[in-house]
Amino acid sequence: MDAINFVTDARTGKPKGFAFVEMASDEEAQQAMGTLNGTLLLGRPLKVSEANTQQPRERRDLAESEGNGERNRQ
């Protein structure tokens, strides 16, 4: 394994429940996916797969969304 990046919520700093792992080789990555996918961690099954390229999207203003909390809950 070369690197790991735990994804956190920008506002709270809490983990979002997933991470990205960079492996040294494609073979090592395939072996990790085959070995770990579906195994239980703290009673929950892991989903281990190759990351997909995400399309750029417009960033939401966090301050604006916090002010609309009542409207968002309806």
LUMLUMDREN-572568 format. One record per residue: residue in three letters; x, y negated, z negated of N, C-alpha, C, CB in turn. Coordinates in steps of 0.05 Angstrom, whole numbers, padded with zeros to 5 digits, always signed. Atoms other than C-alpha are relative to their C-alpha. Glycine has a CB too. Example, Ala and Ser with C-alpha at 12.3 -4.5 7.8 and 13.67 -1.06 7.14 Angstrom:
LUMLUMDREN-572568
ALA+00018+00024+00000+00246+00090-00156+00018-00024+00000-00020-00001-00025
SER-00016+00024+00001+00273+00021-00143-00015-00022-00014+00009-00009+00029
//
This chain:
LUMLUMDREN-572568
MET+00017+00023+00000+00000+00000+00000+00018-00025+00000-00019+00000-00025
ASP-00016+00025-00002+00027-00068+00020-00011-00023-00016+00002-00008+00028
ALA+00012+00023+00014-00023-00117-00010-00029+00006-00006+00002-00026+00017
ILE+00028-00003+00007-00091-00121-00044-00011-00028-00006-00004+00019-00024
ASN+00013+00025+00004-00139-00180-00044-00028+00004-00011-00001-00017+00026
PHE+00026-00002+00013-00197-00179-00094-00016-00025+00007+00003+00004-00031
VAL+00017+00023-00007-00254-00223-00070-00016-00009-00024-00019+00008+00024
THR+00014+00012+00023-00283-00270-00122-00020-00022+00010+00020-00011-00020
ASP+00019+00021-00006-00342-00318-00123+00014-00027-00004-00025+00002-00018
ALA-00014+00026+00001-00316-00389-00109-00010-00017-00024-00004-00015+00025
ARG+00011+00017+00021-00362-00420-00161+00005+00011-00028-00030-00003+00004
THR-00003-00011+00027-00357-00371-00219+00027+00013-00005-00022+00021-00005
GLY-00025-00014+00003-00291-00337-00206-00002+00029-00006+00016-00013-00022
LYS+00005-00029+00005-00323-00269-00219+00004+00016+00025-00028+00004-00012
PRO-00003-00017-00023-00307-00210-00174-00026+00005+00014+00013+00026-00008
LYS+00024-00006-00015-00357-00197-00118-00004+00030+00003+00002-00013+00027
GLY+00004-00029-00001-00346-00122-00122+00013+00014+00024-00029+00006+00001
PHE-00015-00012-00022-00301-00110-00062+00027-00013+00002-00015-00001+00026
ALA-00027+00010-00004-00229-00119-00041+00010+00009+00027+00019+00011-00022
PHE-00013-00007-00025-00185-00116+00020+00028+00010-00007+00002-00024+00020
VAL-00026-00012+00006-00124-00071+00019+00015+00003+00027-00003+00028-00013
GLU-00017-00003-00024-00067-00075+00070+00019+00024-00005+00017-00026+00006
MET-00017-00024+00002-00031-00009+00083+00024-00003+00017-00016+00025+00008
ALA-00025+00002-00015+00039+00001+00109-00002+00011+00029+00022+00016-00015
SER+00003-00012-00027+00016+00043+00169-00029+00008+00004+00018+00024+00003
ASP+00027-00009-00007-00047+00064+00206-00005+00028-00012-00004+00000+00030
GLU+00003-00027+00011-00035+00136+00184-00006-00001-00030+00026+00016+00006
GLU+00005+00002+00029-00032+00116+00111-00028-00011-00005+00022-00019-00012
ALA+00027+00011+00003-00096+00075+00119-00021+00022+00005-00004-00024+00019
GLN+00019-00022-00007-00133+00134+00152-00001+00020-00023+00008+00013+00026
GLN-00001-00020+00022-00110+00181+00096-00014-00011-00024+00030+00007-00006
ALA+00013+00012+00023-00133+00132+00042-00030-00001+00004+00011-00028-00005
MET+00029+00001-00005-00201+00123+00075-00012+00028-00002-00005-00011+00028
GLY+00011-00027+00001-00211+00198+00083+00000+00011-00029+00017+00018+00017
THR-00002-00010+00027-00189+00213+00012-00019-00014-00020+00029-00002-00010
LEU+00014+00015+00020-00224+00157-00026-00030-00006+00006+00014-00026-00003
ASN+00028+00006-00007-00289+00145+00013-00019+00020-00013-00004+00000+00030
GLY+00020-00017+00013-00347+00171-00028+00007+00009-00028-00006+00023+00016
THR-00007-00008+00027-00308+00185-00092-00012-00019-00020+00031+00000-00003
LEU+00013+00017+00021-00338+00159-00157+00021-00016-00016-00016+00018-00019
LEU-00016+00018+00017-00308+00101-00195-00020-00013-00019+00016-00021+00016
LEU+00018+00011+00020-00343+00083-00260-00029+00007+00006+00003-00030-00003
GLY+00026-00010-00006-00402+00125-00237-00013-00010+00026-00018-00008-00022
ARG+00010+00010-00026-00410+00090-00170+00018+00009+00023-00001-00031-00001
PRO-00016-00009-00023-00389+00116-00102+00015-00023+00014-00018+00015+00020
LEU-00016+00019-00015-00333+00079-00067-00007+00002+00030+00030+00004-00004
LYS+00002+00000-00029-00343+00058+00005+00027-00012+00010-00025-00018+00010
VAL-00026+00008-00010-00275+00055+00039+00000+00002+00030+00023+00018-00012
SER+00001+00001-00029-00272+00034+00111+00018-00022+00011-00029-00005+00010
GLU-00017+00021-00013-00233-00008+00161-00016-00026+00000+00008+00009+00029
ALA+00013+00026+00000-00248-00082+00155-00008-00008+00028+00018-00022-00013
ASN+00008+00012-00025-00287-00115+00211+00008-00029+00002-00031+00004+00004
THR-00006+00028-00003-00268-00182+00240-00025-00016-00004+00013-00005+00028
GLN+00023+00016+00006-00315-00234+00213+00000-00025+00018-00001-00009-00030
GLN+00003+00024-00016-00341-00289+00258-00001-00024-00018-00026+00002+00018
PRO+00001+00025+00017-00330-00360+00232-00028-00009-00003+00018-00022+00013
ARG+00027+00010+00005-00391-00389+00200+00002-00027-00015-00017+00020-00017
GLU+00000+00026+00012-00411-00457+00174+00001+00002-00030-00025-00016+00009
ARG-00003+00000+00029-00391-00470+00102-00023-00015-00013+00027-00012-00010
ARG+00021+00013+00015-00448-00486+00054+00012-00017-00022-00020+00020-00011
ASP-00009+00017+00022-00440-00543+00005-00011+00011-00026-00010-00030+00004
LEU+00009-00012+00025-00441-00510-00064-00015-00019-00018+00025+00011-00015
ALA+00014+00019+00017-00462-00573-00100-00029-00004+00009+00015-00027+00000
GLU+00027+00003-00011-00522-00581-00054-00017+00024-00006+00002-00004+00030
SER+00016-00024+00005-00545-00509-00063-00006+00003-00030+00015+00025+00009
GLU+00006-00001+00029-00540-00515-00140-00023-00018-00007+00025-00007-00016
GLY+00021+00019+00005-00587-00574-00139-00027+00010+00009+00006-00026+00012
ASN+00025-00010-00011-00639-00534-00101-00008+00027-00012+00002+00003+00030
GLY+00005-00026+00013-00643-00476-00150-00029+00007-00003+00012+00000-00027
GLU+00028-00006+00003-00717-00482-00163-00012+00008+00026-00015-00024-00012
ARG+00011-00005-00026-00734-00483-00090+00010+00027+00011+00007-00022+00020
ASN-00011-00025-00010-00688-00423-00075-00012+00024-00014+00030+00000-00004
ARG+00011-00023+00015-00722-00379-00128-00028+00007+00009+00000-00007-00030
GLN+00028-00005-00007-00792-00384-00097-00002+00023+00020-00012-00025+00012
//
